[in-house]
Amino acid sequence: MNPTGDRFMPSLVLNQILKPKLSPNTYIMQQIVFSSLVFLFIWTGALRAQNVPFPQSNAVWKVSQTTIAGSIFGHTALCGDTILNGTNYSQVLDLQVDSALNIENTYFRGGLRSNGGVVRFLPSDGSSELLLYDFNLEVNDVIDLTEVFFGNIISRKVDSVRVELLAGKMRKVIYFEPGYQGAPVEYWIEGIGSSYGLLGRGSDPGADYGSDLLCFQHEEEYLNLTFIECFLPQLPAECGIVNAGKDVVANEPIRLTAQPNPAGPELRFSINQKQLPEACNLKIYAANGKLIDTIADAQPTMNLPSGLNLSPGFYIATLESERTERVLAHCTFVMGNP
């Protein structure tokens, strides 16, 4: 199976390049060159990989994310390091960029560490560490993966394993059987990650979710899986610094609090950071899950709108991304009698 057939068609391209236009002798020579190139392409899988390690810092991935409103671009970076639960990790950051690809803000997603071809990820909420990649897999191996975004456990069976020249190095590429009939074929590239993006691995696309890796860069290594130029933001210099020292501390995940709690007529919401990672809405839900109100343009500190009169009872507040509607933080609070 050649899952990249829709993107890479070397035989077709070479055939067009070497199409006979000159003398018969020139045509024969071109056919020899063509056969040699095709032979090299076919036997690429027999060459040895370079055991490319996974990046620790100064790397960025660009993906196309499928949403109910259409496709949007997303950027994820490895930038510096941190200590979580006493273990050293690389920082995984979501990047918010403007139209000129200037980084406007970052959001800490968790920590990544790798050893011996195995890559692990610890989400920012402090839950258990997840197996992200295992580049030691071989044909017919089956691996169980926990989806980073949904928490579902899925099984993937290796369809084939090749060694291919990608981003300037011979890399092991693991192709998996489709997750369902008609699903695209996911493949993992050694030292880079999944064709679904760094954290999107294992999550087959649906009608309103999913992601595809467009391009990747780590220092001088650059991979473009599109037919056009794929531009990436310029990472700041500190993204290349790995301290790995005891003084390094983790960026805290966003926490939302309501004060006072239980509340009277006045209620204030606040987060534990100076600014929000992106444009957000604050939503108030009743205990039964019914949406009571949406407060647009949420701020790090804000009061419950004076016109919103909540009856005594239990409520839930969520801080949600305006762009993706992903819940970034939540809290519960109780409204007492006026």
VEXDOGU-685803 format. One record per residue (C-alpha): residue number from 0; residue in one letter; x, y, z. Coordinates in pm, 1 decimal. Layout:
<node NUM,"a",<X,Y,Z>>
...
! end
This chain:
<node 0,"m",<0.0,0.0,0.0>>
<node 1,"n",<133.9,345.9,-85.7>>
<node 2,"p",<-59.3,589.1,130.4>>
<node 3,"t",<119.1,890.3,-8.8>>
<node 4,"g",<15.8,813.6,-363.9>>
<node 5,"d",<-212.6,1113.7,-381.1>>
<node 6,"r",<73.3,1348.6,-297.5>>
<node 7,"f",<382.1,1186.5,-447.7>>
<node 8,"m",<375.5,1030.1,-794.6>>
<node 9,"p",<746.6,995.4,-884.6>>
<node 10,"s",<692.9,755.5,-1176.8>>
<node 11,"l",<444.6,990.3,-1340.3>>
<node 12,"v",<664.2,1293.0,-1282.6>>
<node 13,"l",<977.4,1120.3,-1410.8>>
<node 14,"n",<791.9,992.5,-1717.0>>
<node 15,"q",<695.5,1348.8,-1804.1>>
<node 16,"i",<1051.9,1471.6,-1750.5>>
<node 17,"l",<1203.8,1196.9,-1965.6>>
<node 18,"k",<942.1,1194.8,-2241.1>>
<node 19,"p",<1131.3,1137.1,-2570.1>>
<node 20,"k",<1180.7,1454.0,-2769.8>>
<node 21,"l",<1528.2,1401.5,-2917.2>>
<node 22,"s",<1713.4,1134.3,-3116.7>>
<node 23,"p",<1664.5,756.9,-3063.9>>
<node 24,"n",<2006.0,731.9,-2894.2>>
<node 25,"t",<1915.4,1011.4,-2654.9>>
<node 26,"y",<1582.8,840.8,-2586.8>>
<node 27,"i",<1758.9,510.9,-2503.0>>
<node 28,"m",<1993.0,693.8,-2263.2>>
<node 29,"q",<1695.8,863.0,-2098.4>>
<node 30,"q",<1522.7,528.8,-2054.2>>
<node 31,"i",<1831.7,395.8,-1875.5>>
<node 32,"v",<1834.0,696.4,-1642.6>>
<node 33,"f",<1457.9,659.9,-1585.1>>
<node 34,"s",<1492.7,289.2,-1500.5>>
<node 35,"s",<1775.8,363.4,-1259.4>>
<node 36,"l",<1575.7,632.2,-1080.7>>
<node 37,"v",<1270.0,408.0,-1051.6>>
<node 38,"f",<1493.5,125.3,-923.9>>
<node 39,"l",<1632.9,355.8,-655.6>>
<node 40,"f",<1283.6,467.4,-555.8>>
<node 41,"i",<1153.4,110.8,-531.6>>
<node 42,"w",<1449.9,-4.7,-322.7>>
<node 43,"t",<1453.9,294.5,-91.8>>
<node 44,"g",<1276.9,77.2,165.6>>
<node 45,"a",<1572.8,-159.6,172.8>>
<node 46,"l",<1817.3,109.8,283.2>>
<node 47,"r",<1900.9,171.9,646.4>>
<node 48,"a",<1744.9,447.5,851.2>>
<node 49,"q",<1967.8,686.5,1044.3>>
<node 50,"n",<1781.3,634.0,1374.8>>
<node 51,"v",<1675.2,998.7,1372.6>>
<node 52,"p",<1597.8,1116.0,1728.4>>
<node 53,"f",<1283.1,1311.3,1805.0>>
<node 54,"p",<1338.5,1688.7,1847.1>>
<node 55,"q",<1372.6,1827.8,2198.1>>
<node 56,"s",<1322.5,2194.3,2113.2>>
<node 57,"n",<1311.1,2453.4,1834.8>>
<node 58,"a",<1066.8,2252.2,1618.7>>
<node 59,"v",<734.2,2359.3,1469.9>>
<node 60,"w",<449.5,2174.4,1297.6>>
<node 61,"k",<174.5,2325.7,1080.4>>
<node 62,"v",<-152.3,2136.9,1034.9>>
<node 63,"s",<-482.5,2184.6,860.3>>
<node 64,"q",<-758.3,2132.0,1116.6>>
<node 65,"t",<-1108.6,2028.7,1012.5>>
<node 66,"t",<-1390.9,2205.0,1198.8>>
<node 67,"i",<-1764.0,2232.4,1148.7>>
<node 68,"a",<-1701.3,2579.3,1004.5>>
<node 69,"g",<-1434.6,2461.1,761.2>>
<node 70,"s",<-1058.3,2411.4,764.9>>
<node 71,"i",<-826.1,2629.5,971.8>>
<node 72,"f",<-449.5,2629.3,1020.3>>
<node 73,"g",<-288.4,2536.3,1349.8>>
<node 74,"h",<73.0,2556.6,1468.6>>
<node 75,"t",<240.1,2354.7,1744.2>>
<node 76,"a",<597.0,2398.7,1865.6>>
<node 77,"l",<854.8,2240.3,2093.3>>
<node 78,"c",<1004.9,2535.3,2277.6>>
<node 79,"g",<1244.4,2495.6,2568.9>>
<node 80,"d",<1195.3,2249.0,2852.3>>
<node 81,"t",<1016.5,2215.0,3184.6>>
<node 82,"i",<983.7,1983.2,3483.9>>
<node 83,"l",<654.4,1807.9,3544.4>>
<node 84,"n",<605.8,1568.5,3835.6>>
<node 85,"g",<982.2,1562.1,3883.3>>
<node 86,"t",<1055.7,1454.1,3523.7>>
<node 87,"n",<1218.0,1668.7,3255.9>>
<node 88,"y",<1007.1,1733.5,2943.4>>
<node 89,"s",<1015.5,1949.3,2631.9>>
<node 90,"q",<742.6,2213.4,2633.2>>
<node 91,"v",<465.5,2159.4,2377.0>>
<node 92,"l",<303.4,2491.4,2285.6>>
<node 93,"d",<12.0,2584.7,2063.3>>
<node 94,"l",<98.2,2903.5,1876.0>>
<node 95,"q",<-143.2,3184.3,1799.3>>
<node 96,"v",<-12.5,3373.5,1495.1>>
<node 97,"d",<-130.6,3673.3,1295.1>>
<node 98,"s",<-165.0,3694.7,916.4>>
<node 99,"a",<207.8,3767.8,884.8>>
<node 100,"l",<293.1,3457.9,1095.7>>
<node 101,"n",<411.2,3665.1,1390.1>>
<node 102,"i",<355.8,3476.7,1716.6>>
<node 103,"e",<99.6,3669.9,1920.0>>
<node 104,"n",<49.2,3421.7,2201.8>>
<node 105,"t",<124.7,3069.1,2315.0>>
<node 106,"y",<-72.2,2807.0,2505.1>>
<node 107,"f",<100.9,2534.4,2706.3>>
<node 108,"r",<-30.9,2191.1,2602.4>>
<node 109,"g",<196.8,1965.6,2804.9>>
<node 110,"g",<535.9,1797.9,2807.6>>
<node 111,"l",<705.4,1563.3,2561.0>>
<node 112,"r",<1000.0,1330.4,2621.1>>
<node 113,"s",<1159.4,1059.6,2407.6>>
<node 114,"n",<1399.9,772.6,2457.1>>
<node 115,"g",<1498.0,481.6,2235.2>>
<node 116,"g",<1245.9,563.7,1962.8>>
<node 117,"v",<955.7,588.2,2209.9>>
<node 118,"v",<790.8,929.8,2253.5>>
<node 119,"r",<565.4,1009.1,2551.1>>
<node 120,"f",<336.4,1304.7,2622.2>>
<node 121,"l",<203.8,1440.1,2953.0>>
<node 122,"p",<-100.4,1669.9,2903.1>>
<node 123,"s",<-105.3,2005.7,3079.9>>
<node 124,"d",<-391.2,1898.7,3308.3>>
<node 125,"g",<-149.1,1669.3,3489.3>>
<node 126,"s",<-327.3,1348.0,3396.7>>
<node 127,"s",<-133.3,1029.0,3325.9>>
<node 128,"e",<144.9,1018.5,3066.5>>
<node 129,"l",<44.8,892.1,2721.5>>
<node 130,"l",<241.5,684.2,2474.1>>
<node 131,"l",<258.7,917.5,2175.8>>
<node 132,"y",<480.8,724.8,1931.3>>
<node 133,"d",<681.3,403.6,1912.6>>
<node 134,"f",<917.4,399.3,1615.8>>
<node 135,"n",<1030.9,44.5,1697.0>>
<node 136,"l",<713.6,-102.7,1540.9>>
<node 137,"e",<741.8,-352.9,1259.3>>
<node 138,"v",<500.7,-504.0,1003.1>>
<node 139,"n",<187.3,-663.0,1158.0>>
<node 140,"d",<255.2,-514.7,1502.3>>
<node 141,"v",<-54.7,-385.9,1681.5>>
<node 142,"i",<-33.9,-86.4,1915.3>>
<node 143,"d",<-297.8,52.5,2152.4>>
<node 144,"l",<-309.9,432.1,2167.1>>
<node 145,"t",<-503.1,677.2,2381.1>>
<node 146,"e",<-626.6,968.5,2171.0>>
<node 147,"v",<-480.7,1292.8,2306.1>>
<node 148,"f",<-793.9,1499.8,2246.5>>
<node 149,"f",<-1077.5,1253.9,2309.9>>
<node 150,"g",<-928.8,997.0,2546.5>>
<node 151,"n",<-1056.3,699.8,2345.8>>
<node 152,"i",<-832.9,393.7,2324.4>>
<node 153,"i",<-782.7,274.0,1968.9>>
<node 154,"s",<-576.4,-3.4,1812.0>>
<node 155,"r",<-354.9,43.3,1507.9>>
<node 156,"k",<-201.1,-237.6,1300.2>>
<node 157,"v",<117.0,-175.2,1102.8>>
<node 158,"d",<62.0,-235.6,731.7>>
<node 159,"s",<416.4,-172.6,610.5>>
<node 160,"v",<746.2,-14.7,710.4>>
<node 161,"r",<981.1,169.0,474.0>>
<node 162,"v",<1292.9,385.5,488.6>>
<node 163,"e",<1256.6,706.9,290.7>>
<node 164,"l",<1462.5,1019.6,230.9>>
<node 165,"l",<1260.4,1293.8,401.7>>
<node 166,"a",<1375.1,1634.0,531.8>>
<node 167,"g",<1733.1,1552.5,433.9>>
<node 168,"k",<1763.8,1222.6,625.2>>
<node 169,"m",<1683.6,856.1,574.5>>
<node 170,"r",<1391.0,803.6,809.7>>
<node 171,"k",<1183.9,504.6,910.8>>
<node 172,"v",<822.9,549.8,799.2>>
<node 173,"i",<548.8,333.3,953.1>>
<node 174,"y",<224.0,294.9,757.1>>
<node 175,"f",<-91.5,177.2,936.4>>
<node 176,"e",<-403.4,4.2,814.8>>
<node 177,"p",<-697.3,249.5,785.5>>
<node 178,"g",<-900.1,295.1,1101.4>>
<node 179,"y",<-1224.8,247.3,910.0>>
<node 180,"q",<-1331.4,185.8,551.6>>
<node 181,"g",<-1259.0,493.2,346.5>>
<node 182,"a",<-1038.5,656.1,610.7>>
<node 183,"p",<-705.7,804.5,501.3>>
<node 184,"v",<-396.1,600.6,580.5>>
<node 185,"e",<-200.3,734.3,875.1>>
<node 186,"y",<178.7,711.2,869.7>>
<node 187,"w",<447.7,802.2,1121.8>>
<node 188,"i",<776.7,961.9,1014.1>>
<node 189,"e",<1075.5,902.8,1239.6>>
<node 190,"g",<1190.1,1225.1,1406.6>>
<node 191,"i",<880.5,1415.3,1287.2>>
<node 192,"g",<557.1,1247.2,1392.2>>
<node 193,"s",<224.5,1155.3,1235.5>>
<node 194,"s",<68.7,1254.6,905.2>>
<node 195,"y",<-217.9,1370.5,1132.1>>
<node 196,"g",<9.3,1617.4,1312.8>>
<node 197,"l",<218.5,1597.5,1630.4>>
<node 198,"l",<-67.6,1543.9,1878.6>>
<node 199,"g",<-334.8,1434.4,1630.3>>
<node 200,"r",<-187.5,1088.0,1588.3>>
<node 201,"g",<-439.3,803.2,1599.6>>
<node 202,"s",<-744.5,1031.5,1561.0>>
<node 203,"d",<-907.2,945.9,1228.9>>
<node 204,"p",<-1082.2,1248.0,1075.4>>
<node 205,"g",<-1457.8,1290.3,1095.7>>
<node 206,"a",<-1713.2,1534.7,958.0>>
<node 207,"d",<-1611.1,1817.5,1192.4>>
<node 208,"y",<-1272.8,1717.3,1337.1>>
<node 209,"g",<-935.4,1587.3,1231.2>>
<node 210,"s",<-600.8,1726.2,1119.9>>
<node 211,"d",<-340.9,1680.0,846.6>>
<node 212,"l",<27.3,1763.8,872.2>>
<node 213,"l",<121.2,2025.2,613.3>>
<node 214,"c",<483.4,2099.1,697.2>>
<node 215,"f",<747.7,2070.5,968.0>>
<node 216,"q",<1076.4,2236.4,1053.8>>
<node 217,"h",<1347.1,2158.7,1308.4>>
<node 218,"e",<1652.7,2379.0,1272.4>>
<node 219,"e",<1779.2,2293.4,919.2>>
<node 220,"e",<1534.1,2006.1,864.1>>
<node 221,"y",<1227.5,2101.2,660.4>>
<node 222,"l",<945.2,1881.8,531.9>>
<node 223,"n",<663.8,2004.4,306.6>>
<node 224,"l",<377.2,1764.7,232.8>>
<node 225,"t",<188.7,2011.3,11.4>>
<node 226,"f",<222.3,2110.6,-353.6>>
<node 227,"i",<282.1,2476.8,-267.1>>
<node 228,"e",<515.2,2672.1,-41.8>>
<node 229,"c",<432.8,2602.7,322.5>>
<node 230,"f",<527.1,2895.7,546.4>>
<node 231,"l",<603.0,2855.6,916.9>>
<node 232,"p",<641.9,3112.7,1194.5>>
<node 233,"q",<991.4,3206.7,1307.2>>
<node 234,"l",<1043.6,3065.8,1655.0>>
<node 235,"p",<1209.9,3292.1,1914.0>>
<node 236,"a",<1571.2,3223.2,2005.7>>
<node 237,"e",<1478.7,3087.3,2349.2>>
<node 238,"c",<1299.1,2794.8,2183.1>>
<node 239,"g",<1639.5,2646.2,2107.0>>
<node 240,"i",<1756.9,2659.1,2468.5>>
<node 241,"v",<1719.9,2340.8,2673.1>>
<node 242,"n",<1805.6,2410.0,3035.5>>
<node 243,"a",<1726.3,2070.3,3187.5>>
<node 244,"g",<1796.0,2219.5,3528.8>>
<node 245,"k",<1620.3,2202.2,3862.6>>
<node 246,"d",<1526.9,2567.9,3848.7>>
<node 247,"v",<1304.0,2516.5,3543.1>>
<node 248,"v",<936.1,2517.3,3636.7>>
<node 249,"a",<627.6,2429.8,3438.3>>
<node 250,"n",<389.4,2681.1,3291.6>>
<node 251,"e",<73.1,2630.6,3491.2>>
<node 252,"p",<-234.2,2520.6,3300.9>>
<node 253,"i",<-518.1,2771.9,3299.7>>
<node 254,"r",<-741.3,2756.0,3606.1>>
<node 255,"l",<-1073.5,2938.3,3635.2>>
<node 256,"t",<-1207.9,3039.3,3976.0>>
<node 257,"a",<-1523.8,3212.7,4099.5>>
<node 258,"q",<-1515.2,3433.3,4408.2>>
<node 259,"p",<-1679.2,3450.4,4651.7>>
<node 260,"n",<-1809.5,3095.4,4639.4>>
<node 261,"p",<-2089.2,3059.0,4752.7>>
<node 262,"a",<-2177.2,3393.5,4597.9>>
<node 263,"g",<-2426.4,3662.6,4670.9>>
<node 264,"p",<-2532.5,3942.4,4437.0>>
<node 265,"e",<-2175.6,3994.1,4312.0>>
<node 266,"l",<-1949.4,3730.6,4157.9>>
<node 267,"r",<-1605.0,3765.9,4001.4>>
<node 268,"f",<-1431.6,3518.9,3768.7>>
<node 269,"s",<-1055.1,3512.0,3726.2>>
<node 270,"i",<-779.7,3295.9,3579.4>>
<node 271,"n",<-431.7,3227.4,3716.4>>
<node 272,"q",<-248.2,3395.2,3425.8>>
<node 273,"k",<-195.3,3754.6,3321.5>>
<node 274,"q",<-351.6,3707.2,2980.7>>
<node 275,"l",<-560.5,3457.5,2790.2>>
<node 276,"p",<-387.6,3240.2,2526.9>>
<node 277,"e",<-649.9,3332.7,2266.4>>
<node 278,"a",<-991.1,3498.8,2225.8>>
<node 279,"c",<-1234.7,3324.9,2461.4>>
<node 280,"n",<-1597.2,3316.8,2573.7>>
<node 281,"l",<-1714.4,3260.0,2929.9>>
<node 282,"k",<-2022.6,3036.6,2942.0>>
<node 283,"i",<-2254.8,2978.6,3237.5>>
<node 284,"y",<-2441.5,2648.2,3262.9>>
<node 285,"a",<-2707.8,2528.2,3503.5>>
<node 286,"a",<-2649.4,2205.9,3696.4>>
<node 287,"n",<-2854.3,2014.0,3437.8>>
<node 288,"g",<-2621.1,2126.8,3157.1>>
<node 289,"k",<-2850.8,2395.4,3013.3>>
<node 290,"l",<-2662.6,2696.4,2877.5>>
<node 291,"i",<-2768.4,3007.7,3068.8>>
<node 292,"d",<-2552.9,3276.5,2908.8>>
<node 293,"t",<-2243.9,3336.0,2693.9>>
<node 294,"i",<-2014.3,3626.0,2781.3>>
<node 295,"a",<-1805.4,3721.2,2479.0>>
<node 296,"d",<-1455.2,3869.3,2488.7>>
<node 297,"a",<-1364.0,3709.6,2820.5>>
<node 298,"q",<-1088.4,3875.4,3023.2>>
<node 299,"p",<-844.4,3740.5,3286.3>>
<node 300,"t",<-1068.6,3902.5,3548.4>>
<node 301,"m",<-1435.7,3982.8,3498.1>>
<node 302,"n",<-1756.5,4024.7,3693.7>>
<node 303,"l",<-2081.5,3842.9,3639.2>>
<node 304,"p",<-2291.4,4081.0,3423.3>>
<node 305,"s",<-2528.0,4284.2,3637.6>>
<node 306,"g",<-2821.1,4201.0,3413.2>>
<node 307,"l",<-2777.8,3826.6,3463.8>>
<node 308,"n",<-2986.0,3727.5,3764.6>>
<node 309,"l",<-2913.3,3372.2,3870.2>>
<node 310,"s",<-3150.0,3189.2,4101.5>>
<node 311,"p",<-3000.2,3020.6,4408.2>>
<node 312,"g",<-2840.6,2694.7,4308.9>>
<node 313,"f",<-2539.2,2514.4,4161.9>>
<node 314,"y",<-2375.4,2636.6,3835.6>>
<node 315,"i",<-2085.1,2556.7,3607.0>>
<node 316,"a",<-1866.0,2815.8,3432.8>>
<node 317,"t",<-1644.1,2727.5,3136.4>>
<node 318,"l",<-1377.0,2925.7,2956.0>>
<node 319,"e",<-1394.7,2824.8,2589.5>>
<node 320,"s",<-1187.9,2908.9,2283.7>>
<node 321,"e",<-1383.6,3140.4,2056.2>>
<node 322,"r",<-1219.0,2981.0,1751.6>>
<node 323,"t",<-1247.0,2608.9,1827.2>>
<node 324,"e",<-1498.5,2604.0,2118.9>>
<node 325,"r",<-1252.2,2386.9,2309.1>>
<node 326,"v",<-1291.5,2414.3,2689.5>>
<node 327,"l",<-970.6,2561.7,2832.0>>
<node 328,"a",<-1081.7,2572.3,3197.0>>
<node 329,"h",<-1392.8,2534.8,3411.0>>
<node 330,"c",<-1514.1,2579.6,3766.1>>
<node 331,"t",<-1828.9,2527.1,3971.2>>
<node 332,"f",<-1995.7,2781.1,4196.6>>
<node 333,"v",<-2302.5,2818.8,4412.5>>
<node 334,"m",<-2538.8,3114.7,4411.2>>
<node 335,"g",<-2689.8,3182.1,4751.6>>
<node 336,"n",<-2992.3,3388.2,4845.0>>
<node 337,"p",<-2966.3,3760.4,4767.4>>
! end
